[in-house]
Amino acid sequence: MPSMKIHAAALLILGSLGSAGSASAQDLRCDCTSVVDTCTAEVAARGSFLEVKTNKAQCSRVDYFVDGQPFVSVVVDGEDRQDWPARTTNPKILVQSCQVCRENSPAARPLAPRAPAAAPAADGGEKKFEPLLAAQPEYPAAARARGAQGHVDVEFTVNAAGMVENAHVVASEPRATFDSAALAAVARWRYPAVPDRAPQTVQQRIEFKPDVARTGAVAATLRPVGPRNECMREDTVYNYGESVDVGMINVCGEPLHVYGCARGTGRYAERWVCNDTEDQGSVIVAASDRRAGGRVTLAMPQGSRTFTYADSFVLSRAPNSQYLWVVCAEQDTGCRGNARDWTRSVAGQPASLDPQDRSALAIARSY
């Protein structure tokens, strides 16, 4: 796989999408609004993920392009992985910059609570150790052609950083048909990061079933409900000086609703400003989707409403600031309702408010 090294100037390149996920050890340790040094970075494609390495153990922000698409990774201890839905076998990778970030002192860092693998639930049972992001597997072409379905039981370890390690197949039906697809998907999962948590062993069944009624083709099903945050990637960034427009694109097969919040500008400075595809009257599909430009009628709390299929969603933010989003499948009314409540509770609030505190869903955030 190709990789490229450069020595980066101490210039803060306007960011793009980093590892989609919620607050982590990097968020607590790294302050990348302050650049203290330069570094050398190397990025290499490793199948379903991008391996990012730097020559410094300190927090580092790496800006790079993969086949022209912008990415950002915040790297600690010299190495990180970035989810990447591989589109080409030999992607062109260009590292734009590598900057060493100021590190928060241990005394200044918020203390993260120890998260057990399971906790008592309201009904007296155990609360499952759930991923923040669960990438959907790709349905193998051969299995799709013959309409095969089945499942794979995968066991893996979740480390303190929330990353999956040592994934292996425990059982599968039919044997070996979906094993590789399941392992590739699980490798991209991300769990809550808790620095002092012991490694957690998790076993998960991933089912592969035809979904002809919805897509007209065989599709992999992992979770019937919940956020699809990993399905949105940053495409283009337009810097207008006082504000920045970020174009988001759909990299999954299903139509999606996107709900986003970002720090505002002008009279909305230091406030969260939120918008979503529902307000815009659109549903986001992939650029190559034949449904783009077409219309669909969906159920809403106030009754049915017609939406237009579009191929992008634009978020506006203040320069050098984060933006956040929640993504829901168009038919996932529960996810959409929770995401709608989230934007309403965050919009207009001070930027010091952590939006995750107002959300029943895991939110994704840029750097």
C-alpha positions in Angstrom: 0.0 0.0 0.0 1.3 3.5 -0.8 2.4 5.9 1.8 4.1 9.3 1.8 6.3 11.2 4.3 6.7 15.0 4.6 8.1 17.5 7.0 5.2 19.9 7.7 5.3 23.6 8.3 3.7 25.0 11.5 0.6 26.1 9.6 -2.9 25.2 10.8 -4.6 23.8 7.7 -8.4 24.1 7.9 -9.6 20.8 9.1 -11.6 18.0 7.7 -13.2 14.9 9.1 -11.2 12.9 11.7 -12.1 9.6 13.2 -15.7 9.8 13.6 -16.5 9.3 17.3 -17.3 11.0 20.5 -15.1 12.5 23.2 -12.0 10.3 23.8 -8.6 10.3 25.5 -7.3 12.5 22.6 -10.0 15.1 23.4 -8.9 15.3 27.0 -5.2 15.3 26.4 -4.7 17.4 23.2 -5.4 21.0 22.5 -4.8 21.4 18.8 -5.9 25.0 18.8 -2.3 25.6 19.9 0.6 24.4 17.7 3.9 24.1 19.6 6.1 22.2 17.0 6.2 20.4 13.7 6.5 16.7 13.1 6.8 14.1 10.4 3.8 11.9 9.5 3.2 8.8 7.5 -0.2 7.6 6.4 -0.7 4.1 4.8 -3.9 2.3 3.6 -4.4 -1.0 5.4 -7.6 -2.4 3.9 -10.5 -1.1 5.9 -8.5 1.5 7.8 -5.7 4.1 7.4 -2.7 3.8 9.6 -1.3 7.1 10.8 2.1 7.4 12.4 4.2 10.3 13.6 7.7 10.7 14.8 6.6 12.4 18.0 5.0 10.8 21.1 3.2 14.1 21.9 -0.3 14.9 20.6 -0.1 15.6 16.9 -2.6 16.7 14.3 -2.1 15.2 10.9 -4.0 16.7 7.8 -3.9 14.5 4.7 -5.7 13.6 1.5 -6.7 10.1 0.3 -7.7 10.1 -3.4 -8.4 13.8 -3.1 -10.6 13.5 0.0 -9.5 15.4 3.1 -8.9 13.7 6.5 -7.6 14.8 9.9 -6.3 12.5 12.6 -5.3 13.5 16.1 -2.5 11.1 17.0 -1.2 10.3 20.5 1.8 8.1 21.3 2.9 8.2 17.7 0.2 6.0 16.1 -3.6 6.1 15.3 -6.1 4.4 13.0 -8.7 6.1 10.9 -11.8 4.4 9.6 -11.7 4.3 5.8 -14.4 2.8 3.5 -11.9 1.6 0.8 -12.9 2.8 -2.7 -9.6 1.9 -4.5 -7.0 -0.7 -4.1 -4.1 1.7 -4.5 -5.2 5.1 -3.1 -3.1 8.2 -3.6 -2.2 9.5 -0.2 -0.7 13.0 0.4 0.2 14.2 3.9 -0.5 17.9 4.0 0.8 18.8 7.5 1.9 17.4 10.8 1.7 19.7 13.8 2.5 19.0 17.5 -0.4 20.2 19.7 -0.2 21.6 23.2 -1.0 19.0 25.8 -3.2 19.7 28.7 -1.6 19.1 32.1 -2.8 16.1 34.0 -4.3 18.4 36.7 -6.3 20.3 34.0 -7.7 17.2 32.4 -11.3 16.2 33.3 -11.2 12.9 35.1 -12.9 10.2 33.1 -15.0 7.8 35.1 -14.1 4.1 35.0 -16.6 2.4 32.7 -17.3 -1.3 33.5 -18.1 -3.7 30.8 -21.6 -4.1 32.1 -23.7 -2.0 34.5 -27.0 -2.6 36.1 -29.9 -1.6 33.9 -33.2 -0.2 35.0 -34.9 -3.5 34.7 -32.4 -5.2 37.0 -30.4 -6.8 34.2 -27.1 -5.8 32.7 -26.5 -2.9 30.4 -24.6 -4.0 27.3 -21.2 -2.6 26.4 -22.3 -0.9 23.2 -20.1 0.7 20.5 -20.2 4.4 19.8 -19.7 3.7 16.1 -20.5 0.3 14.5 -19.5 0.2 10.8 -21.8 -1.8 8.6 -20.2 -4.7 6.7 -20.1 -5.0 3.0 -22.2 -7.9 1.6 -19.8 -10.2 -0.3 -20.5 -10.0 -4.1 -20.6 -13.8 -4.5 -23.1 -14.1 -1.6 -25.2 -11.3 -3.1 -25.3 -12.9 -6.5 -26.9 -16.1 -5.1 -29.0 -14.4 -2.4 -27.2 -16.1 0.4 -27.8 -15.1 4.0 -26.3 -16.1 7.4 -24.5 -14.8 10.4 -21.0 -14.6 12.0 -20.2 -14.7 15.7 -17.1 -12.6 16.3 -15.1 -12.2 19.6 -12.7 -9.4 20.1 -11.0 -7.2 22.8 -11.8 -3.5 23.3 -8.8 -1.6 24.7 -8.8 1.5 26.9 -8.8 3.8 23.8 -12.0 2.2 22.6 -10.4 0.4 19.6 -11.0 -3.2 18.6 -8.1 -5.7 18.9 -7.6 -9.5 18.2 -11.0 -10.0 16.4 -11.6 -13.6 15.4 -14.5 -15.7 14.3 -16.1 -18.0 16.9 -18.7 -19.5 14.6 -20.4 -18.7 11.3 -23.2 -20.0 9.1 -22.7 -20.7 6.3 -19.1 -21.4 7.1 -16.5 -18.9 5.8 -19.0 -17.1 3.5 -19.3 -13.8 5.5 -16.2 -14.2 7.9 -14.0 -11.7 6.1 -16.7 -9.1 5.8 -17.7 -9.3 9.4 -14.0 -9.0 10.7 -13.4 -6.0 8.4 -16.4 -4.3 9.8 -15.7 -5.0 13.4 -12.1 -3.6 13.0 -13.7 -0.2 12.3 -15.9 -0.2 15.4 -15.2 2.3 18.2 -16.2 2.1 21.8 -16.2 4.7 24.6 -12.6 5.5 25.6 -11.7 5.3 29.3 -7.9 5.6 30.0 -7.8 3.4 33.1 -10.3 0.7 31.9 -9.1 -2.9 31.7 -9.4 -4.6 28.3 -12.9 -5.8 27.7 -13.8 -9.0 25.8 -16.9 -8.7 23.6 -18.8 -11.3 21.5 -21.1 -10.0 18.8 -23.3 -11.7 16.2 -23.4 -9.9 12.9 -26.2 -11.0 10.6 -26.3 -10.9 6.9 -29.9 -10.9 5.5 -31.4 -9.9 2.2 -33.4 -6.6 2.4 -35.0 -6.7 -1.0 -38.1 -4.6 0.1 -35.9 -1.6 0.9 -33.1 -1.6 -1.6 -34.1 -3.9 -4.3 -30.8 -5.9 -3.7 -29.2 -7.9 -1.0 -27.9 -5.7 1.8 -25.9 -6.5 5.0 -27.8 -5.7 8.2 -25.9 -5.0 11.4 -28.1 -2.8 13.6 -31.7 -2.2 12.6 -31.8 1.1 14.5 -29.4 3.7 15.7 -26.9 6.3 14.4 -25.1 5.8 11.1 -22.5 8.4 11.9 -19.7 6.5 10.1 -21.6 6.9 6.8 -20.8 10.6 6.4 -17.5 11.9 5.2 -16.2 15.4 4.6 -15.9 16.2 0.9 -15.2 19.9 0.4 -14.3 22.8 2.6 -14.9 26.5 1.6 -13.1 29.1 3.8 -14.8 32.5 3.6 -12.7 34.0 6.4 -15.4 34.7 8.9 -17.1 31.4 8.3 -16.3 27.9 6.8 -18.7 25.8 4.9 -18.2 22.0 5.1 -19.7 19.7 2.5 -20.6 16.2 3.8 -21.2 13.2 1.5 -22.9 9.8 2.0 -20.4 6.9 1.7 -22.9 4.2 2.5 -25.7 2.7 0.4 -28.8 3.8 2.4 -30.5 7.2 2.3 -29.7 9.2 5.4 -30.9 12.2 7.4 -28.1 14.4 8.9 -28.4 16.6 12.0 -25.5 18.9 12.6 -24.4 21.6 15.1 -21.4 23.9 14.9 -20.1 27.1 16.6 -21.7 30.1 15.0 -20.3 33.4 13.8 -21.4 37.1 13.9 -24.2 37.5 16.4 -24.2 33.7 16.9 -20.5 33.7 18.0 -19.8 31.4 20.9 -23.2 29.8 20.4 -24.2 26.4 18.9 -26.0 26.8 15.6 -27.8 23.7 14.3 -29.4 22.6 11.1 -30.5 19.4 9.5 -31.7 17.7 6.3 -35.3 17.6 7.6 -35.4 21.5 7.7 -33.8 21.5 4.3 -36.4 19.1 2.9 -33.8 16.6 1.8 -32.4 13.1 2.3 -28.8 12.4 1.5 -27.8 9.6 -0.9 -24.4 8.8 -2.5 -23.3 10.9 -5.4 -23.7 7.9 -7.8 -27.2 7.0 -6.5 -29.8 7.0 -9.2 -32.3 8.3 -6.7 -30.6 11.7 -6.5 -33.0 14.4 -7.6 -36.0 12.2 -6.9 -38.6 12.5 -4.1 -39.8 10.4 -1.3 -42.7 10.7 1.2 -41.8 10.0 4.9 -43.8 9.9 8.1 -43.2 12.9 10.4 -44.6 13.8 13.8 -47.1 16.2 12.2 -47.9 13.8 9.3 -46.4 12.8 6.0 -43.9 15.0 4.2 -42.2 14.9 0.9 -38.4 15.1 0.7 -35.9 15.4 -2.2 -32.9 13.0 -2.5 -29.7 15.1 -2.5 -26.0 14.2 -2.8 -24.6 16.5 -0.1 -25.2 18.3 3.2 -23.5 21.6 4.1 -22.6 22.6 7.6 -21.4 26.1 8.4 -19.0 26.7 11.3 -16.7 29.3 12.8 -13.0 29.1 11.7 -10.8 26.7 13.6 -13.8 25.1 15.5 -15.5 21.8 15.7 -18.7 20.6 14.1 -20.8 17.7 15.2 -23.4 15.5 13.6 -25.8 12.6 14.1 -26.8 10.5 11.1 -30.0 8.4 10.9 -31.4 6.0 8.2 -34.4 7.6 6.5 -36.8 4.9 7.9 -35.3 4.9 11.4 -38.0 7.1 13.1 -36.6 6.5 16.6 -33.1 7.7 15.7 -34.5 10.7 13.8 -36.7 11.7 16.7 -33.8 11.6 19.2 -31.6 13.5 16.7 -34.3 16.1 16.2 -34.6 16.6 20.0 -30.8 16.9 20.2 -30.6 19.8 17.7 -33.5 21.6 19.4 -31.9 21.3 22.8 -28.4 22.4 21.6 -29.3 25.2 19.2 -28.6 28.7 20.7 -26.9 27.3 23.7 -23.4 28.6 24.8 -20.5 26.9 23.0 -19.1 25.8 26.4 -22.0 23.3 26.6 -21.0 19.8 25.6 -23.6 18.7 23.0 -23.1 15.0 23.9 -24.7 15.8 27.3 -28.0 16.8 25.5 -28.1 13.7 23.2 -29.5 10.2 23.8 -27.4 9.1 20.8 -23.7 9.0 20.2 -22.6 12.0 18.2 -19.7 12.3 15.9 -17.3 15.2 15.9 -14.6 16.7 13.8 -11.3 18.1 15.1 
